[in-house]
């Protein structure tokens, strides 16, 4: 299995394409939305795990 390693040149090309597609003003909004999405996902995962863990502990006792 080959791991994905990006060289500096490839990263620069990706950043340039993103800038061309979205423009400089839109990128902060996109990153803000991405951050909120990741936070919401983590909160959702933690919310699901905590009740299950508590229920498992109660049933074992």
Backbone as CSV, one residue per row, in Angstrom:
resi,resn,N_x,N_y,N_z,CA_x,CA_y,CA_z,C_x,C_y,C_z
1,UNK,0.847,-1.184,0.000,0.000,0.000,0.000,0.886,1.238,0.000
2,UNK,0.624,2.117,-0.912,1.445,3.311,-1.043,0.802,4.463,-0.283
3,UNK,1.609,5.138,0.510,1.129,6.292,1.255,1.137,7.526,0.366
4,UNK,0.260,8.467,0.656,0.160,9.684,-0.140,1.025,10.771,0.477
5,UNK,2.072,11.145,-0.240,2.943,12.227,0.188,2.903,13.308,-0.873
6,UNK,2.651,14.547,-0.445,2.593,15.661,-1.373,3.882,16.469,-1.281
7,UNK,4.446,16.766,-2.429,5.647,17.596,-2.442,5.240,19.058,-2.335
8,UNK,6.206,19.908,-2.121,5.947,21.338,-1.992,5.316,21.894,-3.271
9,UNK,5.798,21.442,-4.404,5.264,21.913,-5.684,3.790,21.543,-5.830
10,UNK,3.439,20.321,-5.454,2.048,19.895,-5.565,1.144,20.699,-4.637
11,UNK,1.611,20.994,-3.441,0.825,21.794,-2.499,0.601,23.192,-3.045
12,UNK,1.639,23.784,-3.622,1.516,25.124,-4.211,0.505,25.120,-5.351
13,UNK,0.537,24.101,-6.192,-0.414,24.007,-7.302,-1.844,23.880,-6.774
14,UNK,-2.048,23.059,-5.745,-3.379,22.889,-5.169,-3.887,24.207,-4.591
15,UNK,-3.037,24.923,-3.875,-3.423,26.210,-3.292,-3.772,27.209,-4.392
16,UNK,-2.989,27.230,-5.468,-3.254,28.146,-6.580,-4.600,27.838,-7.228
17,UNK,-4.913,26.570,-7.421,-6.184,26.188,-8.033,-7.350,26.588,-7.130
18,UNK,-7.203,26.376,-5.822,-8.261,26.768,-4.881,-8.464,28.274,-4.924
19,UNK,-7.373,29.034,-4.961,-7.495,30.495,-5.047,-8.204,30.922,-6.330
20,UNK,-7.889,30.274,-7.437,-8.530,30.617,-8.705,-10.017,30.269,-8.695
21,UNK,-10.362,29.145,-8.093,-11.754,28.715,-8.094,-12.628,29.537,-7.154
22,UNK,-12.137,29.815,-5.965,-12.974,30.435,-4.948,-12.661,31.900,-4.693
23,UNK,-11.482,32.359,-5.044,-11.105,33.743,-4.783,-10.653,33.928,-3.348
24,UNK,-9.915,34.976,-3.089,-9.329,35.215,-1.776,-10.343,35.544,-0.698
25,UNK,-11.464,36.147,-1.068,-12.455,36.558,-0.068,-13.322,35.392,0.389
26,UNK,-13.473,34.384,-0.428,-14.368,33.277,-0.115,-13.685,32.218,0.756
27,UNK,-12.376,32.123,0.719,-11.651,31.068,1.427,-11.851,31.131,2.947
28,UNK,-11.771,32.301,3.597,-12.029,32.313,5.049,-13.423,31.812,5.416
29,UNK,-14.402,32.132,4.590,-15.760,31.646,4.843,-15.822,30.131,4.707
30,UNK,-15.141,29.589,3.703,-15.116,28.146,3.519,-14.440,27.447,4.695
31,UNK,-13.331,28.008,5.167,-12.611,27.403,6.288,-13.434,27.484,7.576
32,UNK,-14.160,28.579,7.743,-15.016,28.731,8.919,-16.119,27.671,8.899
33,UNK,-16.721,27.479,7.751,-17.755,26.457,7.606,-17.201,25.058,7.819
34,UNK,-16.003,24.816,7.319,-15.363,23.511,7.512,-15.078,23.262,8.987
35,UNK,-14.585,24.277,9.678,-14.310,24.155,11.109,-15.571,23.874,11.906
36,UNK,-16.660,24.561,11.570,-17.927,24.320,12.259,-18.422,22.902,11.997
37,UNK,-18.233,22.440,10.780,-18.663,21.082,10.442,-17.889,20.030,11.208
38,UNK,-16.567,20.209,11.314,-15.736,19.265,12.056,-16.108,19.282,13.531
39,UNK,-16.329,20.472,14.090,-16.716,20.579,15.507,-18.058,19.908,15.753
40,UNK,-18.995,20.126,14.858,-20.311,19.503,14.987,-20.208,17.986,14.909
41,UNK,-19.369,17.492,14.017,-19.173,16.049,13.881,-18.577,15.462,15.151
42,UNK,-17.558,16.125,15.702,-16.932,15.640,16.938,-17.924,15.652,18.092
43,UNK,-18.720,16.725,18.196,-19.735,16.798,19.248,-20.759,15.674,19.089
44,UNK,-21.125,15.384,17.857,-22.072,14.305,17.599,-21.512,12.946,17.977
45,UNK,-20.259,12.715,17.643,-19.622,11.441,17.991,-19.514,11.305,19.499
46,UNK,-19.093,12.360,20.181,-18.996,12.313,21.642,-20.365,12.145,22.283
47,UNK,-21.386,12.757,21.720,-22.734,12.640,22.247,-23.285,11.234,22.128
48,UNK,-22.901,10.529,21.077,-23.361,9.163,20.887,-22.601,8.216,21.806
49,UNK,-21.302,8.423,21.956,-20.482,7.510,22.743,-20.777,7.606,24.233
50,UNK,-20.970,8.793,24.764,-21.144,8.966,26.209,-22.370,8.226,26.753
51,UNK,-23.568,8.342,26.161,-24.709,7.589,26.691,-24.511,6.078,26.590
52,UNK,-23.862,5.618,25.508,-23.620,4.192,25.354,-22.679,3.685,26.430
53,UNK,-21.654,4.459,26.734,-20.687,4.063,27.760,-21.380,4.022,29.124
54,UNK,-22.193,5.038,29.421,-22.911,5.074,30.697,-23.878,3.894,30.801
55,UNK,-24.566,3.570,29.715,-25.511,2.458,29.727,-24.783,1.136,29.948
56,UNK,-23.613,0.966,29.330,-22.822,-0.254,29.510,-22.356,-0.387,30.948
57,UNK,-21.931,0.700,31.556,-21.471,0.653,32.952,-22.610,0.293,33.886
58,UNK,-23.812,0.835,33.616,-24.962,0.560,34.466,-25.410,-0.882,34.366
59,UNK,-25.341,-1.440,33.171,-25.768,-2.830,33.000,-24.782,-3.802,33.604
60,UNK,-23.507,-3.448,33.663,-22.492,-4.318,34.265,-22.586,-4.334,35.786
61,UNK,-23.096,-3.242,36.349,-23.193,-3.155,37.817,-24.388,-3.882,38.269
